[in-house]
Amino acid sequence: MHTTPKPAGESGPVAQAPAHVRAISPYRAGKPIEELAREYGLDPDRIVKLASNENPLGVPVSAQEAIAAAARDLGRYPDSNGFALKALLAQRHRVPAEWITLGNGSNDILELAARAFLQPGLGSIYAEHAFAVYALATQAIGGRHVVVPARELGHDLEAMAAAVDDSTRIVFVANPNNPTGTFLAAARIEAFLEAVPERVAVVLDEAYTEYLPPELRADSAAWVRRHPNLIVSRTLSKAYGLAGLRVGYAIAREGITDLLNRLRQPFNVNSLALAAAQAVLNDEAYLARSYALNRRGLEQLQSAFSTMQLRFVPSYANFVLVEVGDADAVYAALLRQGVIVRPVSNYGLPRWLRVSVGLPEENVRFIDALSQALRPQSLRPASSASPEPERSNPQVRSAAGP
Ligand SMILES: *Cc1c(COP(=O)(O)O)cnc(C)c1O
């Protein structure tokens, strides 16, 4: 039987929800391939998605095999303590297993850290144009936000340290940063850690560290040894190719690790993720291929931008931020050609697009589509971008259209 839903009352639970929860602006994820295919009537196999900093090599075979084997045991709960994975990570980083917290993606780690140290009225500090989850995690708790203006699109660590006051409980630093791709050398991080009072937690988010040239990679576990207030966050979503499985981890001293583990869900990392993570951490060949492919792709993209006389931020990660002018219009013109990148106006960068490094041929598709999109006649105002297929484009299937 059908009944008409009653209108939500002024006094219903939604209206009663805490103001800081109602004020959350949802995370804007990269557009899924299937969604673009549906909306524009495109063949999903011809769509190129360079929008979420995913690994273009796809899930490693070593992980696929581990997942297939672990699938037989899915009737049981995962190991709540992730014993084997923590042991492997502890050995890699030469720290006790008691210093490792596993997360459902490193996003989980960032949220656990915010929940461990923030409460309404107490605040976090992060940089302008820094990763959106720092704001979200703070907002979810009703914490105060202090956003420190960027310097040349990167973190201004001196200003961030100077912004610490009595209400500061946590500082988020992304190195390299997303969406800008900027990097802070080890000496600057060390000076920052010295400057921040020990009572303030510092989260050093190193989601892209595996993409750094070896000479720039820091031994961040050694920093944890020297700084009991430091939480280093890592992920297996990027260079290790497991974005869909959701695995990340933190390295921090016992006291902090104990707090994070009390807050986490008892089974926050699922059985398939635990198995795949161990496999890929032992798959040096995959990591080496990821790194090499990314170096080559960065060069390919950045040299194309130079040729096209587009300004870009030299990247230390697996994506490049490029200035295109009316980014929403260029984004829409790329979508019409079956290429998905990421607009970053929500990061205060309305003239820029972030493009993830793809396979060489995907990068070419993007570069060609961008050249096409930047021709004046292909830019319709973003607001009137109709989901009409481009007839002249061979990638596009004709469709009934929504
Ligand atoms: C992608 C990303 C993450 C987290 O990814 P997970 O998939 O949740 O591990 C964390 N920090 C930054 C800066 C990122 O770009």
The ligand as a MOL file (V3000), in Angstrom:
LIG
                    3D

  0  0  0     0  0            999 V3000
M  V30 BEGIN CTAB
M  V30 COUNTS 15 15 0 0 0
M  V30 BEGIN ATOM
M  V30 1 C 43.6620 10.0430 -1.4040 0
M  V30 2 C 44.1140 10.7380 -0.1620 0
M  V30 3 C 43.9300 10.1890 1.1100 0
M  V30 4 C 43.1680 9.0020 1.4750 0
M  V30 5 O 42.8170 8.0600 0.7730 0
M  V30 6 P 42.2360 6.7060 1.3710 0
M  V30 7 O 41.7680 6.0570 0.1480 0
M  V30 8 O 41.1480 7.0460 2.3400 0
M  V30 9 O 43.3790 6.0370 2.0470 0
M  V30 10 C 44.4340 10.8390 2.2080 0
M  V30 11 N 45.0690 11.9910 2.0820 0
M  V30 12 C 45.2640 12.5550 0.9000 0
M  V30 13 C 46.0120 13.8360 0.8450 0
M  V30 14 C 44.7620 11.9630 -0.2480 0
M  V30 15 O 44.9170 12.5710 -1.4180 0
M  V30 END ATOM
M  V30 BEGIN BOND
M  V30 1 1 1 2
M  V30 2 1 2 3
M  V30 3 2 2 14
M  V30 4 1 3 4
M  V30 5 2 3 10
M  V30 6 1 4 5
M  V30 7 1 5 6
M  V30 8 2 6 7
M  V30 9 1 6 8
M  V30 10 1 6 9
M  V30 11 1 10 11
M  V30 12 2 11 12
M  V30 13 1 12 13
M  V30 14 1 12 14
M  V30 15 1 14 15
M  V30 END BOND
M  V30 END CTAB
M  END
